[in-house]
Every structure is written in structure tokens, then in C-alpha cells.
């Protein structure tokens, strides 16, 4: 895949950064090359998982969730600046042009374009960020075409203790203190099914929810056998107390799941 307008010589910083990424085991960050990406010019990198294009569109990269920069009274998360700089270097190394492939769901609730981004060689940028430990794998149905290869990239970074994996970001349910993205590990106390879907209760103030629209993505037998198992889940935790929807005896925190890659049963 060749981009129009790519300069023959990237900046030294960009070249160094790309060399570091490409020195990784190819299996760690290799995803299928795109067939006919839309070539676009990037105006600026907003953060580690969002691009602002020259045509005015905002693009949220599929499959990676970068640590948050400081905003709305919240402090900057560890490696947030490194993630933004990493994406900036990947874009700069391609003369500010990337190839986009839109997801099956083309927009998010904020109106941003949901897409995978690629460099001039057809390498997936999200997997490159994951391979350096500059973001977390996320799998949000129906945009899960590259989940398997991106999962490999994150596992490589986690095993090597790179980036945000240098210090474990995993929390227990008892350590949760605010809504937002989190990795949580705990023991499953019970699994229930009702009109709201499947509810997986942890041994603490957290419940995982799989609604019926997503249930076909999961192994029903495996879900029934989760009781007593240690599970690590990831996603955007909701504070049900803020919504006034917590009844006596219910968990304060809820984590919705739409894809099995967001939950791992531990040995």
C-alpha cells in the first residue's frame, strides 16, 4: 500500500520511534493489511486514541483505549502523554497521512468516526500502540474484526512489562472509586439471568452485565460455570449510585460487556 504524498525521509525522531516498534516480534503487532483504505490527512493527534483530520472529522481508533489526559477536573492518567506522543510519531513518520478502514459501526455516540488506521506499509497503528504498552485492548461489538491480532500485541507488551504494564493497573472491586475505564480482577460469587440480561456478581461492589443483544457473542455454558472462578474484566465502569439506580443489596459499580475479549477467566 502506497500513500500519496509520503516523504522519502521521515523525521529522525519518527524514524527512531518506528524502528523501535518494528523491532518487536512481528507476531506481536501484525494484523491483516487493508485492501482499499481511505487515505486521509491528519490535522492533529488529540490523544493516544483519537485523530482530528484535515477535513474536520474526528476519528476514534478501534480496538485501543489510551490513558486519559487531564480534563474536566480529572488528573492525567499514567502514560497518557506517552500514548499521545506515540501516536503523533506514528502519524508523523507517514508525513501526516494514514489509511482508514471504517468499522461496521461507523460512528460513536459522540459523532466520531470509528475506524482502524494504517501506515504506508499496511501496519495497523492500534496494534503498534498496544505492542508498546501505550493503550489497553478494547473489543466493542460489532467492531471486533481485528480483536485477535490486537490482543496478541497487548499480551506481548504485558508480558514484557512495557509502558502502562510496568506497574499493574489491575484493581479489585473494593478499590474502585470513580466511573471510567478500569481493569478489575475478582472472584465470581454468582451468575444470574433476568430480563436485563446476564449478571455476573463479583465478591465486592461490582457486577458485570451482558445484555441479551450481546449474548450470542458469548459461550453460554462458560458463563454458567463462572461461579467461584477468578475473572479479570475490563471496560467502562458505571457508578449506579450517581444514577440513583442502586437498590439495597446491589453492587454500586456496573461494567457492561459486549465481547468475550473484555473478560478473561484466570487459572
Secondary structure, 3 states (H helix, E strand, C coil): CCCCCCCCCCCHHHHHHHHHHHCCCHHHHCCCCCCCCEEEEEEEEEECCEEEECCCCEEEECCEECCCCCECCECCCCCHHHHHHHHHHHHHCCCCEEEEEEEEEEECCCCCEEEEEECCCCCEHHHHHHHCCCCEECCECCECCCHHHHHHHHHHHHHHCCHHHCCCCEECHHHCCCCEEEEEEEEEEEEEEECCEEEEEECCCEEEEECCCCHHHCCHHHHHCCCCCEEEEEEEEEECCCCCCCCCCCCCEEEECCCHHHEEECC
